[in-house]
Amino acid sequence: LVLLGGLPMHRAVGTSLWIIVLNAFSGFFKHLWVLEAAGLSLDWHLLGLLTGVGAIGSLTGQRLAARLPQAQLRRGFAVLLVLMGLFIIWRELPVVLAG
């Protein structure tokens, strides 16, 4: 969104998060339906805890992002993406090598 759409970093992050929220709700309700069809249920206490922690993290991130320059936000996001990519490679490499 920043590179192709020319959006400022703050707007790109907000847009990306909105898309993630829509995807998450879609997956959540589908998963809830599948669980109910199988006679299972969610751990609502754990779900509430994770939702609360996520909300606090979101508010903290919003305040932090408002105080940091865009260049620093871009660098931080790039580092996060590289670390996530390395984690995925580390986790999946044994499966790929086992072939």
Secondary structure as a PSIPRED ss2 file (coil, helix, strand):
# PSIPRED VFORMAT (PSIPRED V4.0)

   1 L C   1.000  0.000  0.000
   2 V C   1.000  0.000  0.000
   3 L C   1.000  0.000  0.000
   4 L C   1.000  0.000  0.000
   5 G C   1.000  0.000  0.000
   6 G C   1.000  0.000  0.000
   7 L C   1.000  0.000  0.000
   8 P C   1.000  0.000  0.000
   9 M H   0.000  1.000  0.000
  10 H H   0.000  1.000  0.000
  11 R H   0.000  1.000  0.000
  12 A H   0.000  1.000  0.000
  13 V H   0.000  1.000  0.000
  14 G H   0.000  1.000  0.000
  15 T H   0.000  1.000  0.000
  16 S H   0.000  1.000  0.000
  17 L H   0.000  1.000  0.000
  18 W H   0.000  1.000  0.000
  19 I H   0.000  1.000  0.000
  20 I H   0.000  1.000  0.000
  21 V H   0.000  1.000  0.000
  22 L H   0.000  1.000  0.000
  23 N H   0.000  1.000  0.000
  24 A H   0.000  1.000  0.000
  25 F H   0.000  1.000  0.000
  26 S H   0.000  1.000  0.000
  27 G H   0.000  1.000  0.000
  28 F H   0.000  1.000  0.000
  29 F H   0.000  1.000  0.000
  30 K H   0.000  1.000  0.000
  31 H H   0.000  1.000  0.000
  32 L H   0.000  1.000  0.000
  33 W H   0.000  1.000  0.000
  34 V H   0.000  1.000  0.000
  35 L H   0.000  1.000  0.000
  36 E H   0.000  1.000  0.000
  37 A H   0.000  1.000  0.000
  38 A C   1.000  0.000  0.000
  39 G C   1.000  0.000  0.000
  40 L C   1.000  0.000  0.000
  41 S C   1.000  0.000  0.000
  42 L C   1.000  0.000  0.000
  43 D C   1.000  0.000  0.000
  44 W H   0.000  1.000  0.000
  45 H H   0.000  1.000  0.000
  46 L H   0.000  1.000  0.000
  47 L H   0.000  1.000  0.000
  48 G H   0.000  1.000  0.000
  49 L H   0.000  1.000  0.000
  50 L H   0.000  1.000  0.000
  51 T H   0.000  1.000  0.000
  52 G H   0.000  1.000  0.000
  53 V H   0.000  1.000  0.000
  54 G H   0.000  1.000  0.000
  55 A H   0.000  1.000  0.000
  56 I H   0.000  1.000  0.000
  57 G H   0.000  1.000  0.000
  58 S H   0.000  1.000  0.000
  59 L H   0.000  1.000  0.000
  60 T H   0.000  1.000  0.000
  61 G H   0.000  1.000  0.000
  62 Q H   0.000  1.000  0.000
  63 R H   0.000  1.000  0.000
  64 L H   0.000  1.000  0.000
  65 A H   0.000  1.000  0.000
  66 A H   0.000  1.000  0.000
  67 R H   0.000  1.000  0.000
  68 L C   1.000  0.000  0.000
  69 P C   1.000  0.000  0.000
  70 Q H   0.000  1.000  0.000
  71 A H   0.000  1.000  0.000
  72 Q H   0.000  1.000  0.000
  73 L H   0.000  1.000  0.000
  74 R H   0.000  1.000  0.000
  75 R H   0.000  1.000  0.000
  76 G H   0.000  1.000  0.000
  77 F H   0.000  1.000  0.000
  78 A H   0.000  1.000  0.000
  79 V H   0.000  1.000  0.000
  80 L H   0.000  1.000  0.000
  81 L H   0.000  1.000  0.000
  82 V H   0.000  1.000  0.000
  83 L H   0.000  1.000  0.000
  84 M H   0.000  1.000  0.000
  85 G H   0.000  1.000  0.000
  86 L H   0.000  1.000  0.000
  87 F H   0.000  1.000  0.000
  88 I H   0.000  1.000  0.000
  89 I H   0.000  1.000  0.000
  90 W H   0.000  1.000  0.000
  91 R H   0.000  1.000  0.000
  92 E H   0.000  1.000  0.000
  93 L H   0.000  1.000  0.000
  94 P H   0.000  1.000  0.000
  95 V H   0.000  1.000  0.000
  96 V H   0.000  1.000  0.000
  97 L H   0.000  1.000  0.000
  98 A H   0.000  1.000  0.000
  99 G C   1.000  0.000  0.000
